C-alpha cells in the first residue's frame, strides 16, 4: 500500500544569535538565511522548502526573540508571532549560554503543537555544560523531544530532520516540489549585501542599514543589479562609503562573489548609499522596506 504524504510548516524560534539561521541552512541544504556573529541579523521571516516523494517541510527562520525598542523590532516580532500561529511543528533553539524569562516559558508551555527542543553549539561545551543546560530546560513541560546539535558542524542535524518528519501531519504539498523558498531573487540579493555590511562595519552602523534592490536585469550571460543602501544619518553614509570609497567597494566585491555563487552566473553589482532619517522608527518607511507582511 502506498504511504501517506506528510507536509507542514516548521518554525525555528529562539533568542538572537543561538544559531537558528545556521540550523535552517543545514536542514534545507541551501544558504537561505544570512549568518553573522552579530545578533538580530535575521529581520524577516524566511521560508526554506525541502521536499521528498512523501513529505514537504516548509521551514520559517524567524528573527531572534527580543523586547522591542522601536518600530523595526515590533515588526520583527510580528513575524515571530505569525510563525508561531501557523506552525505544525516548532523547533525551539537554544545554546549553552541562553536563559529565558518567565513570560517566555509560559508562552512556550501554552503551545499546542509538537515542540522539538534543540540545544545548539555542543561543539563548544566543556565538562558537564550540556547536561547542566538540559537539566535547566526541564522547566519547560511542553517539550515533545530534545536533541543536542552543532548546527555549525552538522552534528545530529539528521536527527532533527527525522524528528520533524515524524511529527508532521498528513497533508498534500503546499508548494511545487521543486521550489526551495517563497522569497524572490531580489530578497536574497538584499540579504547577501546586508550580511557583508554586518561583517565589515562595527557598532550601530549595520543595525541602522537597510538594503533595497532597485534594478535586477538578467540575460543569458549576466545579471545586472543596482542595490541602494539606506542609512539613518549622514555620518553613517560617510562610514559606509569609507575613505576614497574603499569600504563600500570591499562590500561590493564580497557581495558580488557570493551572488555569483548563489546564482551560478556572472553578476554586475552597483551599490549606492542614501540617507533615510530614522527609518527604523517610522512605520510607513518600514512598510516600504517590506516589513508589513
Secondary structure, 3 states (H helix, E strand, C coil): CCCCCEEEEEEEECECCCCHHHHHHHHHCCCCCCCCCCCCCCCCCEEEEEEECCEEEEEEECCCECCCCCHHHHHHHHHHHHHHHCCCEEEEEECCCCCCCHHHHHHHHCCCCEEEEEECCHHHCCCCHHHHHHHHHHHCCCCCEEEECECCCCECHHHHHHHHHHHCCECCCCCCCCCCECCCHHHHHHHHHHHHHHHHCCCCHHHHCEEEEEEEEECCCEEEEEEEEEECCHHHHHHHHCHHHHHHHHHHHHHHHHHHHHHCCEEEEEEEEEECCCHHHCHHHHHHCCCCC
